[in-house]
Amino acid sequence: MARGPWFGAFERAEVRRRIAAGERPRDVAAALGRHSWTIHRIVRQEGGPLPQRTLRSPLRLSLAEREEISRGVRAGESLRRIAVRLNRAPSTISREVAGSGGRSVYRAWQGERMAATRARRPKPRKLARNRHLRTLVEALLALRWSPEQIAGRLRHDHPHEPELWVSAETIYQSLFVQGRGALRAELARCLRTGRAHRHPRGRGLPRGQLRDMVLISERPAEAADRAVPGHWEGDLIVGRGQRSAIATLVERRTRYLLLVALPAGRTAESVRDALATQIVTLPAQLRRTLTWDRGKEMAEHVRFSVDTGVQVYFCDPHSPWQRGSNENTNGLLRQYFPKGIDLSGFSQAQLDAVAAELNGRPRQTLGWLKPSEVFAEVVASTD
């Protein structure tokens, strides 16, 4: 076996060609009659192995096809005729020409260069490129807005500035996908669930039967279609301990949230008194019905209706989707009140502050308006 240190230009090129083709240094050394350490040294001296040649997919246009397109465009042919000659879809030719500036400026070499640029990976992320956009997104995440709310509100606030638009998926990837972290990692804790993946929810256990229940099937149609304000959905979020709970009320049309402290616990009497005290502060036009789950805390519903004039309707068994606005809001509230904590220590003022923050978040179902904005319009119209 030859042991000389000298390698000619041809042999050096052959080493790099074989390495680029995927051969192991030991096999290259055996084929050329050299030691493997010599092959490693040559590869290092030559700046590493040649990059492997990328095979162009047959679905992509070749340079030769782009030349045909360029000739056809300059000759005044229609794009459909060029497509027939190249055995391509007319839409492929149309996108190629439009993406390179149009018929008047299309050139094959420009189309090839632009296609190569678009094919490069990884692409720079929009949040990484646009510092102003990144600052806006981080500020809204710090306010516990969801990525969907941020994406929708940015389009609403900047309808003519697409550079300030970003999709919810881009925000999620920037938070959770390694290597795309344009946003600060600690902002992931501001998301409602605090995790990147959704988990299926278990089915609730059946509740006891309440007396004199009026079922949701008898609720007025105006409540079902959300056309008239004043129809509410309610439930409790429960913490640790017998007295640890908060009542939540969501107006169906505006998604406006009211939180009610229950300092006396979650007995039927205390829930009735606390809800009645809160409900009667609303204008009469905004307290029409209340839809509740079948929890025993609403056993005093008849007395509640007499005191407030608000008729209570109950969902079907195992049908939380029938009060979907309230269920969704309760999920958002767990960002402020995690499961397992004692909720009895929160004052009504603290609950009002949390409700104000949630009412200040834009909602997709409201056209990215805030519940506080829509509710204010409704209140003004009832004056």
N, C-alpha and C positions, 0 to 999 in steps of 0.2 A: 504493500500500500504506500502510495506517495505521501511523504511527510513534509514536503517543501512548503514554506509559508507563502510563496508567491501564487497569486491567482490572476489570470488574465481578465480583460474586460468581458470577454465572451462567457467565461466561467462564472464571473460575478453576476452577470445578467441571468444566466441559467439558474443560479442559486435562488435569486429573487423570484424568478418565474415559477420555479417548482414550489417554493414556500407559499407563494400567492395562490397556487393551485390547490393547496391543502396538504401537501406532502410533509411528513415529519422530518426535522433536521437530520435524524439518524438515517432515514431512508435516502435523503439527498446526499449525505456523506458517502453512503455505500455506493450510490450510483456514480458519483464523481471520483471515488477512490480517495476520499479525504476523511479526517477525523470529524466527529460531530461538533467538537468545540471550535473547529475552524469555520464550520458553517455558521454557528452562532456569532462568531466574531465578524464574519463578512456581513451578515444581516445587520448587526449593530452599526458597523462602519458605513453601510449604505442607507442609514436612516430608518431601519425597520423594514418589514416585508411590504411589498406592494399591496395596495388595497385590492381585495377581490373584485373582479369585474361584476358589476350589477347587470343582470339580465333584464332587458326591457320586456314588460308584459305585452303580449300581442294585443291586449285591449287598448294600449296606448299608441298614439300616433308616432311614427318614426320620422326621422329627419327627411327621408326620401318622400314620405307622404306629405310632409309640410311643404316641400319644394313643389309638389304637384298642386297643392292648394294655392300656393303663391302664384304659380303660373296661371292657374285657372281664374283666380281673382283678377289678375292684371289683364287677362284676356276678356274679362267681362262675363264669364260664365256664372250661372246661378249656383248657389251653394248646394242645391239639391242635385244638380248635374254632376258637380265635382264629387259628391258623396257616392253617386251611382258608379262613377268611374273607379273610385277607390274601394268600392264595396264596404262603405261605412254608413252609419246612420246619419241622416241629415242633421240631427241635433248635435252630433259629435263635431261636424264641420262648423256648424253655427257657433257653438261654444268656443271652439278654437279661434275662430276669426274675431269674435266679439271680445274674447279675453286678451287678445293681443292688439287691441286698439281699433278694430273695425276694418272694413274692406279697403279704405283709402290708404292705410298705413301698414297693412299686414305684410310681414316678411318672414320667411321660413326660419332664418337664424334667430330672429327675435322670439318667435313662438317656441323654438327649441330651448332657448335660454330661460324664458319665463316658466316653461314646464319644469325644467330642472330646478329652478328656484322654489317653485311650489311643492316639489317632491321632497325637499330637504326635511330631515327629521333629526332631532326634535325641533319643532317650531317655537319661536319665542312667544310666550304667553302674553295675552293682552294686559293682564294685571301687572306683569313684570315690566312691560314697555311703558305703560301710562301711569306715571306717578300720581297725578291728580286723581285719576279714577281709583287707584289703589287706596289713596287716603280716604276718599269718600266711602268706599266699601268697608274699610276697617272701622271708621267712625260709626257706621250703621250697625255693624256686627257687635260693636261694643255696647250698643243700645239694645241688644238681643233681638234685632230684626232677623228674620230668616232669609236665606239666600233668595228665595222666590219673591219675598217682599222687597228686597233690595233691587233685584233685577227689574221688577215691575215699576217700582217708584222712580228709578232712574230714567226709564223711558217716559214716564209721565212728566217728570220735572224737566227733562232735556229732550223734548221731541225732535229738535232739529240739530242735535249734537250726537250723532251715532258713535263718536269716539268715547262718549261717556256711557254707552250701553254695555252691559255684560250679562251673560246668561247665568242662571242659577247653577248650572252644571259646572261652569268655569270656576265659580266661587267654591263649590264643594271640592273640586279637584285641587284647587290651590291650597285648601285646608288639609286635605287628607291624602292626596296621592304624592308619594315620595318623588322628589325631583321636580315637582311643579309648584313648590311652596312659595308662591309670590306673596302670600299673606302670612302674618305672624302666627306661629303654631298655637300660641296660647289663646287665640281667638276662637279656636274650635270649642273651647269650654263655654262660649257664649251661645252656642246653638242650643235649641230647646232640649234635645235628648242628650247632648253631650257625647254622642257617638256617631260613627260614620254610617252605620247600617241600621236598617229598620228591623224590628223584631215583631213577630206576630203576637197579637194580644189574645189572651185567653177569654173564654166566654164566662160571663158573670154568673154567680150562683142565684138561684131563684129567691125572690123576696116573699115575705108574708103577704097575705091578701088584706087589702084595706077595705073598709066599709064605705059604701056610697060612692064608689069611684065612677067618674065619667071618663070613658075611654076616648082616646085620641081620634077614633073614627067619627066621633060626634063633634069634633072641633070645627069651627066655621071655616069655610073655604078661603076666606080672606087671610086667615092665618097660615094656611098651607102654601099659598102662592106668594107670600111675603109682600103683597101689594099694599097693605095697610100697616102702619107702624103701631106699636103698642102690644104686640104679642111676644111673650117672653118664654125662654126655656131655662130651667133651673136644675140644680143638683148640689150635692155636697162634695168637697174634697176633704178627705179624712186623713188625719195625722196620727201620731202616737198618743194613746190614752183615750179615755172615755169622753173627755170634754174637748178633745182636739179636733176641730172641724171648722171649715169656712163655707158659707153658702155662696154660690155663684149664680148670677142671673145674666142672660144674654138676650138682647132684643133681636128678633129674627130678621127684620129688614135691614137694620143698620149695623148689626153685630156689636152693638155697644154693650160694654161689660159693667156690671155692678158687683162689687164684693161686699159681703155682709159678715161682720164678726159675730161669733156665737160665744160670748163669754160665759153663758150659763150652760154650755154643752150642746149636744145635738139631740136632746129630747124633743118630742113632738111639740110640746108647749113652747120651749125656748125658740125653736125654729119658726113656729107660727108668729110669735111676737116680734122676732128680729126682722123677718121678711115683711111683715105688715108695716112696721115702722119705716122701713126703707121704701116700700112700694108707694105709700101714700104721699111721699114727697114729690112724686112725678105728677105732671099734668094729667087730668082725667082722660084725655085722648090717648095717652101713652100707657095706660094700664087697662088692657082689655082681657087677655088670657095669660095663663101660665101653664106650660107643659112640663111635667115632672116625671121622674122615674118612679118605680113602685116601692121606694124606700119607706120604712116605717116612720121616718122623721116627718113625713107629710100626713100622718094620721089625723091631724087637726085641720085638714084641708077645708072642711065645710065651714068651720068657724073662721078660718082665714078668708074665705070668699065673702062671708057676711060682713067682716070688718073692713074689707078693702074694695069689694065690688068686682074682684078679679076671679073669674071662673078658672078652676084648676082642672086640667085634663091629664090623664095618665097614659104612658106608653104601653104598648103590648109587651108581654114577657120577652126578655132577651132581645130587645130591639132598641139598643142605644142610638142607632142611626136615625131614629125618629126624632131625636133631639140632637142632630148632628152639629149644629153651631155651638151648643153648650159642650158637647163632648170634645170638639176640637179646641175650644178655649180652655177647658180643664187640662188638656195636654200641654198647652202653652204655659199654664200657670205652674206646672210642675218644674219649670225652669226656675221659678222663684221659691216654690215650696216643695222641695223634694220629698219623696215618700219616706216615711219613717221618722220625720221630725215632729216636734210638738208645735201645733198650730195655735194653741190657746194663748200664747204670749204676744200675738200680733194685735196691735190696736186698730181701731177703725181708720185712723189717720194713715197708718202704714198700708192698710189694704187699699185705701183710696189712692195712694201714690202708685201702687202697683197697677191698679185699674187704669189710672191715667196714662201710664207708660204703654200698656197694651192697647188702649184706645188711640194712642198716637202712632201705632204701626199701620202702614198701608196694607190693604187687603186686595188680593186679586179679584175676589168676587164683587168688590165694590169699584172695580175699574182703577185699582191702586189708589183710591182715596182712603182716608183714615176714618175709622168708626166715629171718632169725635167730630170730624167735619160733617159727615152725613147726619149724625144725630143732632148737631147744632142746626142744620137746615130744617130737620123735621120739627124741632122744638119751636123754631122761629115761625114755621107755617101754622102752628097750633095756637099761637098768641092771638 
